[in-house]
Amino acid sequence: MTFGGVILDHVMIGITAATSVAAGSVELFLRYTRYGFFALTGFVLTYQYRHRSLEPISFWRRRFKLIGLPFVTWTLFYWLYGRYRIGGLETLKGIVADQHSMATAAKSIGYDLITGNAMYHLYFLSVSMQIYLFFPLILAILKRTWGFHRYQLIVSFAIQVTLMYLMVRPPLDIFADGVGGVIWTHLVITIFPYQFFILAGCVAAMHYEAFQAFVIRWRWALLAACVATIGATLAYYLHITSTGTSVARATNVFLPHNVYAFIAIIMMLYCLGTIWQQRRTPGSVPDKILRTASDRSFGIYLAHPLALSALLPTIAPASWPGVPRVIFAYAITVAATVFVVEVLRRSPVSLITTGRNRLDWRSQNVGRELAVATVAIVGGVIASEAFDVWAGYLFAATGALLAISAVIVAWHQWRNRDDEFTEQPV
């Protein structure tokens, strides 16, 4: 759901007017996703290690492989893709035209690898790697300060609100220029503006049994309080936009008064999650769908700007009414992204693009994959050449990758044709 909210926010930014108060009211609440990601990261990591020891080197090796490899891969891809979209092959040739051009390109790539600036969503991976770096220390502190977690949360929240207050105003003199200016300019891609949500997720997981029992007992009261908080935030948003505040500022993700709505949405989703947990039937269709969505979610997050940028020029006619246009654009973007990720999960590059090992080649259907690849390639070529639709190139390239992957899978299956086969869960 969180990843779906991110895609919807980016779709709306791309096709709705920046001055639309109605669109802004939706986008404002979708931006809980930024904080929800980091709260969930803290929760999951702490839940896994709260009752067992953590060996930092092993932890870092595993975590940085699963997120670091995709981060480097997608950073390089989006860096090249952005330049190709601007000037085609000539621009790419210019990168290696001379020593100065190569040095400039290396500097630019290095900057993007540090900041996650190659595409607007990659900052999340940069911050996530910072969380992984500091998590062994955070966990050790939480384990050694049992009984003081509530006070840590209070201090953390005070720091969070203060920092958010400062971030939406002109910088203090110390951060106006020089090293301080560099730090302040890049503060959004550091762990600091999200530290309360990370810590809150960690503390909730440390006290999981008590926290879970509390939420279940007071679930409906909590949901009512969350709805009231969201309603109050919406009312205030409508008030300030009607009295001169721009939509861009009113929807700023760092405005302190918006943080309460973000907390409310995260809490609301947790409450709804407890309902699902109590009513979930293992092996049911909804359960399988959610498990598959969870497996693909990271890849979908990484790939969706590619699908959106390819589809955006022709995704929905500007003459359409706003709501149908957004719904259609969102559905097409999600479908295209899922197609790309399904292909990546079946390909040899699955680990470095989705953070997960390739789906077991023994459970793949080569004939079906080749048929889908053929349709994607032919349809993509027709769309790109006959109708000048940029998305056609994306579908053709994705189809080509699927065809190559299917051939590799067919070779594996033929080579091991005499082995006893047992269907592998995926």
C-alpha positions as CSV (number, residue, x, y, z in Angstrom):
1,M,0.0,0.0,0.0
2,T,2.8,2.4,0.8
3,F,4.6,1.8,-2.5
4,G,1.2,2.3,-4.2
5,G,0.8,5.6,-2.5
6,V,4.3,6.7,-3.7
7,I,3.4,5.9,-7.3
8,L,0.0,7.7,-7.1
9,D,1.7,10.8,-5.7
10,H,4.2,10.8,-8.5
11,V,1.5,10.3,-11.1
12,M,-0.5,13.2,-9.8
13,I,2.5,15.4,-9.7
14,G,3.1,14.6,-13.3
15,I,-0.3,15.2,-14.7
16,T,-2.2,17.5,-12.4
17,A,-1.8,21.3,-12.2
18,A,0.7,22.4,-9.5
19,T,-1.8,25.0,-8.3
20,S,-4.7,22.6,-7.9
21,V,-5.9,22.7,-4.3
22,A,-8.0,19.5,-4.8
23,A,-5.0,17.6,-6.1
24,G,-2.8,19.0,-3.4
25,S,-5.2,17.8,-0.7
26,V,-4.7,14.2,-1.9
27,E,-0.9,14.6,-2.5
28,L,-0.4,16.0,1.0
29,F,-1.7,12.8,2.7
30,L,0.1,10.5,0.2
31,R,3.4,11.9,1.5
32,Y,3.0,10.0,4.7
33,T,4.8,7.3,2.6
34,R,8.2,9.0,3.1
35,Y,7.9,8.6,6.9
36,G,6.0,5.3,6.7
37,F,8.9,3.7,4.9
38,F,11.4,4.6,7.6
39,A,9.1,3.7,10.5
40,L,8.5,0.3,8.8
41,T,12.3,-0.2,8.3
42,G,13.0,0.5,12.0
43,F,10.1,-1.8,13.0
44,V,11.1,-4.8,10.8
45,L,14.8,-4.6,11.7
46,T,14.2,-4.4,15.4
47,Y,11.6,-7.1,15.4
48,Q,14.1,-9.5,13.7
49,Y,16.9,-8.8,16.2
50,R,15.2,-7.9,19.4
51,H,15.7,-11.3,21.0
52,R,18.9,-12.4,19.3
53,S,22.4,-11.1,18.9
54,L,23.4,-8.9,16.0
55,E,26.9,-9.3,14.5
56,P,27.5,-5.9,12.7
57,I,29.8,-7.1,9.9
58,S,27.4,-10.0,8.9
59,F,24.4,-7.6,9.2
60,W,26.0,-5.0,7.0
61,R,27.2,-7.5,4.5
62,R,23.8,-8.9,3.9
63,R,21.8,-5.6,4.1
64,F,24.2,-3.6,1.9
65,K,24.2,-6.4,-0.7
66,L,20.4,-6.5,-0.9
67,I,20.0,-2.7,-1.1
68,G,23.4,-1.5,-2.2
69,L,23.6,-3.5,-5.4
70,P,20.2,-2.2,-6.7
71,F,21.1,1.3,-5.6
72,V,24.3,1.3,-7.7
73,T,22.6,-0.4,-10.6
74,W,19.6,1.9,-10.8
75,T,21.8,5.0,-10.1
76,L,23.9,4.2,-13.1
77,F,20.9,3.3,-15.2
78,Y,18.9,6.4,-14.4
79,W,22.1,8.5,-14.9
80,L,22.5,7.2,-18.4
81,Y,18.8,7.1,-19.1
82,G,18.3,10.8,-18.2
83,R,21.1,11.8,-20.6
84,Y,19.8,9.6,-23.4
85,R,16.3,11.1,-23.1
86,I,17.8,14.6,-23.4
87,G,20.1,14.0,-26.4
88,G,20.0,10.4,-27.6
89,L,23.1,8.5,-28.5
90,E,25.1,11.6,-29.3
91,T,24.9,12.7,-25.7
92,L,26.1,9.3,-24.5
93,K,28.9,9.4,-27.0
94,G,29.9,12.8,-25.6
95,I,30.4,11.3,-22.2
96,V,33.5,9.5,-23.4
97,A,34.5,12.1,-26.0
98,D,37.6,13.3,-24.1
99,Q,39.3,13.1,-20.8
100,H,37.5,16.2,-19.4
101,S,34.1,14.8,-20.3
102,M,34.9,11.5,-18.7
103,A,36.1,13.2,-15.5
104,T,33.0,15.4,-15.4
105,A,30.8,12.3,-15.9
106,A,32.6,10.4,-13.1
107,K,32.2,13.3,-10.8
108,S,28.5,13.5,-11.6
109,I,28.0,9.8,-11.0
110,G,29.9,9.9,-7.8
111,Y,27.7,12.7,-6.6
112,D,24.6,10.7,-7.4
113,L,25.9,7.6,-5.7
114,I,26.4,9.7,-2.5
115,T,23.1,11.6,-2.6
116,G,20.7,9.3,-4.5
117,N,20.1,12.2,-6.9
118,A,20.1,10.2,-10.1
119,M,16.3,10.0,-9.8
120,Y,13.9,11.7,-7.4
121,H,13.1,8.5,-5.5
122,L,16.6,7.1,-4.9
123,Y,17.2,9.2,-1.8
124,F,15.2,6.5,0.0
125,L,17.9,3.9,-0.6
126,S,20.6,6.4,0.5
127,V,18.7,7.0,3.8
128,S,18.0,3.3,4.2
129,M,21.7,2.5,4.0
130,Q,22.4,5.1,6.7
131,I,19.8,3.3,8.9
132,Y,21.6,0.0,8.3
133,L,24.9,1.6,9.2
134,F,23.6,2.9,12.5
135,F,21.1,0.2,13.4
136,P,23.6,-2.0,15.4
137,L,24.2,1.0,17.6
138,I,20.5,1.9,17.8
139,L,19.6,-1.6,18.8
140,A,22.4,-1.8,21.4
141,I,21.2,1.4,23.0
142,L,17.6,0.3,23.1
143,K,18.5,-3.0,24.7
144,R,20.6,-1.2,27.4
145,T,18.1,1.5,28.2
146,W,15.0,-0.6,28.8
147,G,12.5,1.4,30.8
148,F,13.6,4.7,29.3
149,H,12.2,4.3,25.8
150,R,9.3,6.6,26.3
151,Y,11.6,9.5,27.3
152,Q,13.8,8.8,24.3
153,L,10.7,9.1,22.1
154,I,9.7,12.4,23.7
155,V,13.1,13.9,23.1
156,S,13.2,12.5,19.6
157,F,9.8,14.0,18.7
158,A,10.9,17.4,20.1
159,I,14.0,17.2,17.9
160,Q,11.9,16.1,14.9
161,V,9.4,19.0,15.2
162,T,12.2,21.6,15.8
163,L,14.2,20.3,12.8
164,M,11.1,20.4,10.5
165,Y,10.3,23.9,11.7
166,L,13.8,25.0,10.7
167,M,13.8,23.2,7.4
168,V,10.9,25.1,6.0
169,R,12.4,28.5,6.9
170,P,15.5,30.4,5.7
171,P,18.6,28.7,7.1
172,L,20.4,29.9,10.2
173,D,23.6,31.9,9.6
174,I,25.7,28.9,10.3
175,F,24.0,27.0,7.5
176,A,23.9,29.8,5.0
177,D,27.0,29.0,3.1
178,G,30.3,26.9,3.2
179,V,30.3,23.5,4.7
180,G,27.2,24.3,6.8
181,G,25.4,25.3,3.6
182,V,26.3,22.0,1.9
183,I,25.0,20.1,5.0
184,W,21.7,22.0,5.1
185,T,21.1,21.7,1.4
186,H,21.5,17.9,1.6
187,L,19.8,17.4,4.9
188,V,16.8,15.8,3.3
189,I,18.9,12.8,2.2
190,T,20.3,12.2,5.6
191,I,18.8,10.2,8.5
192,F,18.1,13.2,10.7
193,P,14.8,14.5,9.3
194,Y,13.3,11.0,9.8
195,Q,14.9,10.0,13.0
196,F,11.7,10.1,15.1
197,F,9.8,7.7,12.8
198,I,12.8,5.3,12.7
199,L,13.0,5.3,16.4
200,A,9.3,5.0,16.8
201,G,9.3,1.9,14.6
202,C,12.2,0.4,16.6
203,V,10.5,1.1,20.0
204,A,7.2,-0.4,18.8
205,A,8.9,-3.6,17.7
206,M,10.9,-3.8,21.0
207,H,7.6,-3.8,22.9
208,Y,5.7,-5.7,20.2
209,E,3.5,-7.8,22.4
210,A,2.4,-4.8,24.6
211,F,2.1,-2.5,21.6
212,Q,0.1,-5.0,19.6
213,A,-2.2,-5.7,22.5
214,F,-2.8,-2.0,23.1
215,V,-3.6,-1.4,19.4
216,I,-6.0,-4.3,19.3
217,R,-7.8,-3.2,22.5
218,W,-8.1,0.4,21.5
219,R,-8.3,-0.1,17.8
220,W,-11.6,1.7,17.0
221,A,-10.8,4.6,19.3
222,L,-7.4,4.9,17.7
223,L,-9.0,4.9,14.2
224,A,-11.4,7.6,15.3
225,A,-8.6,9.7,16.6
226,C,-6.6,9.2,13.4
227,V,-9.6,10.2,11.2
228,A,-10.1,13.3,13.4
229,T,-6.4,14.3,13.0
230,I,-6.5,13.8,9.3
231,G,-9.7,15.8,9.1
232,A,-8.2,18.7,11.1
233,T,-5.1,18.7,8.9
234,L,-7.3,18.8,5.8
235,A,-9.3,21.7,7.2
236,Y,-6.2,23.6,8.0
237,Y,-4.8,22.9,4.6
238,L,-7.9,24.3,2.9
239,H,-7.8,27.3,5.2
240,I,-4.2,28.3,4.5
241,T,-4.5,27.8,0.7
242,S,-7.6,30.0,0.7
243,T,-5.8,32.8,2.4
244,G,-2.7,33.0,0.1
245,T,-0.4,30.0,0.9
246,S,0.7,28.3,-2.2
247,V,-0.2,24.6,-2.7
248,A,3.5,23.7,-3.0
249,R,4.2,25.1,0.4
250,A,1.0,23.8,2.1
251,T,1.9,20.3,0.9
252,N,5.5,20.5,2.0
253,V,6.4,17.2,3.6
254,F,8.5,19.0,6.3
255,L,5.8,21.4,7.6
256,P,5.6,20.6,11.3
257,H,1.8,20.7,11.5
258,N,1.5,18.0,8.8
259,V,3.5,15.5,10.8
260,Y,0.5,14.7,13.0
261,A,-1.5,13.6,9.9
262,F,1.5,11.4,8.8
263,I,1.6,9.8,12.2
264,A,-2.2,9.3,12.1
265,I,-2.1,7.6,8.7
266,I,0.8,5.3,9.7
267,M,-1.2,4.4,12.9
268,M,-4.4,3.9,10.9
269,L,-2.6,1.5,8.6
270,Y,-1.2,-0.5,11.5
271,C,-4.7,-0.8,13.0
272,L,-6.1,-2.0,9.7
273,G,-3.2,-4.4,9.5
274,T,-4.2,-6.0,12.9
275,I,-7.6,-6.6,11.4
276,W,-6.1,-8.4,8.4
277,Q,-3.8,-10.4,10.6
278,Q,-6.8,-11.7,12.7
279,R,-8.9,-12.5,9.6
280,R,-6.1,-13.7,7.3
281,T,-6.4,-17.2,5.9
282,P,-3.0,-18.6,4.9
283,G,-2.9,-19.8,1.3
284,S,-6.1,-17.9,0.3
285,V,-6.1,-15.8,-2.9
286,P,-5.8,-12.5,-1.0
287,D,-3.0,-13.9,1.1
288,K,-1.1,-15.1,-2.1
289,I,-1.6,-11.7,-3.8
290,L,-0.2,-9.8,-0.8
291,R,2.7,-12.1,-0.5
292,T,3.5,-11.7,-4.2
293,A,3.1,-7.9,-3.9
294,S,5.4,-7.9,-1.0
295,D,8.0,-9.8,-2.9
296,R,7.8,-7.4,-5.9
297,S,7.3,-4.1,-4.0
298,F,11.0,-3.0,-3.7
299,G,11.5,-3.6,-7.4
300,I,8.3,-1.8,-8.2
301,Y,9.4,1.2,-6.2
302,L,12.8,1.3,-8.0
303,A,11.3,0.9,-11.5
304,H,8.2,3.0,-11.4
305,P,9.9,6.3,-12.5
306,L,11.1,4.5,-15.6
307,A,7.6,3.4,-16.5
308,L,6.1,6.8,-15.6
309,S,8.6,8.8,-17.6
310,A,8.1,6.6,-20.7
311,L,4.3,6.8,-20.4
312,L,3.8,10.4,-19.2
313,P,3.8,12.1,-22.7
314,T,0.9,9.9,-23.9
315,I,-0.5,8.4,-20.7
316,A,-3.8,10.2,-20.7
317,P,-5.3,13.0,-22.9
318,A,-5.2,16.5,-21.3
319,S,-8.8,17.0,-22.3
320,W,-10.0,14.3,-19.9
321,P,-11.5,15.2,-16.6
322,G,-9.1,15.2,-13.7
323,V,-10.2,12.2,-11.7
324,P,-10.6,9.7,-14.6
325,R,-7.3,10.9,-16.0
326,V,-5.5,10.3,-12.7
327,I,-7.1,6.9,-12.3
328,F,-6.3,5.8,-15.8
329,A,-2.7,7.1,-15.7
330,Y,-2.2,5.4,-12.3
331,A,-3.5,2.0,-13.5
332,I,-1.4,2.1,-16.7
333,T,1.7,3.1,-14.8
334,V,1.3,0.3,-12.2
335,A,0.6,-2.3,-14.9
336,A,3.7,-1.2,-16.9
337,T,5.9,-1.2,-13.8
338,V,4.6,-4.6,-12.7
339,F,5.4,-6.0,-16.2
340,V,9.0,-4.6,-16.0
341,V,9.5,-6.0,-12.5
342,E,8.1,-9.5,-13.4
343,V,10.6,-9.7,-16.2
344,L,13.4,-8.5,-13.9
345,R,12.5,-11.2,-11.3
346,R,12.9,-13.9,-14.0
347,S,16.1,-12.5,-15.4
348,P,19.8,-13.0,-14.4
349,V,19.9,-9.4,-13.2
350,S,17.2,-9.9,-10.6
351,L,19.5,-9.5,-7.6
352,I,21.1,-6.3,-8.7
353,T,17.8,-4.7,-9.8
354,T,15.2,-5.9,-7.3
355,G,17.3,-7.0,-4.3
356,R,16.0,-10.6,-4.6
357,N,17.4,-13.7,-6.2
358,R,16.0,-14.7,-9.6
359,L,12.8,-16.8,-9.5
360,D,13.7,-20.5,-9.6
361,W,14.3,-21.5,-13.2
362,R,12.6,-24.8,-12.6
363,S,9.3,-23.1,-11.9
364,Q,9.4,-20.9,-15.0
365,N,7.3,-21.6,-18.1
366,V,9.6,-20.9,-21.1
367,G,6.8,-21.2,-23.7
368,R,4.7,-18.6,-22.0
369,E,7.6,-16.3,-21.4
370,L,8.6,-16.4,-25.1
371,A,5.1,-15.7,-26.2
372,V,4.8,-12.7,-23.9
373,A,8.2,-11.5,-25.0
374,T,7.2,-11.7,-28.6
375,V,4.0,-9.7,-28.0
376,A,6.0,-7.1,-26.1
377,I,8.7,-6.7,-28.7
378,V,6.3,-6.6,-31.7
379,G,3.8,-4.3,-29.9
380,G,6.6,-2.1,-28.6
381,V,8.2,-1.7,-32.0
382,I,4.9,-0.8,-33.6
383,A,4.1,1.7,-30.9
384,S,7.5,3.4,-31.1
385,E,8.0,3.4,-34.9
386,A,4.4,3.8,-36.2
387,F,3.0,6.0,-33.5
388,D,6.1,7.6,-32.0
389,V,5.2,6.5,-28.5
390,W,8.2,6.4,-26.3
391,A,6.7,3.7,-24.0
392,G,7.1,1.4,-27.0
393,Y,10.8,1.4,-26.6
394,L,10.4,0.4,-22.9
395,F,8.1,-2.6,-23.8
396,A,10.3,-3.7,-26.6
397,A,13.4,-3.6,-24.5
398,T,11.7,-5.4,-21.6
399,G,10.4,-8.0,-24.0
400,A,13.9,-8.6,-25.3
401,L,15.2,-9.1,-21.8
402,L,12.4,-11.6,-21.1
403,A,13.3,-13.5,-24.3
404,I,17.0,-13.7,-23.4
405,S,16.0,-14.8,-19.9
406,A,13.7,-17.5,-21.3
407,V,16.4,-18.8,-23.5
408,I,18.8,-19.1,-20.5
409,V,16.0,-20.8,-18.5
410,A,15.4,-23.2,-21.3
411,W,19.1,-24.1,-21.4
412,H,19.1,-24.8,-17.7
413,Q,16.0,-26.9,-18.0
414,W,17.4,-28.9,-20.9
415,R,20.7,-29.5,-19.2
416,N,19.0,-30.8,-16.1
417,R,16.2,-32.7,-18.0
418,D,17.0,-36.0,-16.4
419,D,16.9,-34.7,-12.8
420,E,13.8,-35.3,-10.7
421,F,11.7,-32.1,-10.7
422,T,9.8,-30.8,-7.7
423,E,7.9,-27.6,-8.2
424,Q,9.5,-24.9,-6.1
425,P,7.5,-22.3,-4.2
426,V,8.1,-18.7,-5.5
